[in-house]
């Protein structure tokens, strides 16, 4: 089990290199999940992409097997971007394709602005460039205070997935790992996210960008992703029908195949 040191906490990460032996110097893809998830959510993406790309996944600070920053330590944009850099450094990824979902997508955009020389391409799934645009999250603290992480998770499952969108075993796994989230980490991440506004900086991101979005996210309207698409100089956008905020998990294979085709076109 590998950990990257970032400030006062440790970030659990994995390097999956199952590239075919005829793939010389495979490029690396680094995956960044969002709030309420962990790195296992990318498993079906790896089965699509692993034969051609070296894969790095990690648990966002305060989630999964990563430690949090400690009580009373305010999260900042600089330190979550530094977390991502620490993982990439530990995994030996000098320059890489970057994929982020939800808040992970927002952080991916910020990383591309801070470290443009390190990013080959950027993919944002169900993410936003303006934190204040995120809808229906003001009640999270009340739910976590009154019903705990398990109660919060039950409500979030309906926001992430339409009924019948997942096989029962996948649904149980996601629900269990979400219910294990630390309330402080959820609220710390949320307090950082809602204050982010990078819309006027996006023109500086010149690498190819792929935007994946559900048609029924209760948090981020399609119009917000469309605005992100307009502001990025080299972006493609795909909206998936009959999907909610859990798009990269419920539609993992379709998303991964879209990314594979996108990366091949970038070459």
HELIX and SHEET records of a PDB file:
HELIX    1   1 UNK A   39  UNK A   42  5                                   4    
HELIX    2   2 UNK A   43  UNK A   49  1                                   7    
HELIX    3   3 UNK A   77  UNK A   90  1                                  14    
HELIX    4   4 UNK A  103  UNK A  114  1                                  12    
HELIX    5   5 UNK A  116  UNK A  118  5                                   3    
HELIX    6   6 UNK A  131  UNK A  133  5                                   3    
HELIX    7   7 UNK A  140  UNK A  160  1                                  21    
HELIX    8   8 UNK A  168  UNK A  179  1                                  12    
HELIX    9   9 UNK A  183  UNK A  193  1                                  11    
HELIX   10  10 UNK A  199  UNK A  204  5                                   6    
HELIX   11  11 UNK A  222  UNK A  231  1                                  10    
HELIX   12  12 UNK A  247  UNK A  250  1                                   4    
HELIX   13  13 UNK A  252  UNK A  266  1                                  15    
SHEET    1   A 8 UNK A   2  UNK A   6  0                                        
SHEET    2   A 8 UNK A   9  UNK A  16 -1                                        
SHEET    3   A 8 UNK A  54  UNK A  58 -1                                        
SHEET    4   A 8 UNK A  28  UNK A  32  1                                        
SHEET    5   A 8 UNK A  96  UNK A 101  1                                        
SHEET    6   A 8 UNK A 119  UNK A 125  1                                        
SHEET    7   A 8 UNK A 208  UNK A 214  1                                        
SHEET    8   A 8 UNK A 235  UNK A 240  1                                        
END                                                                             
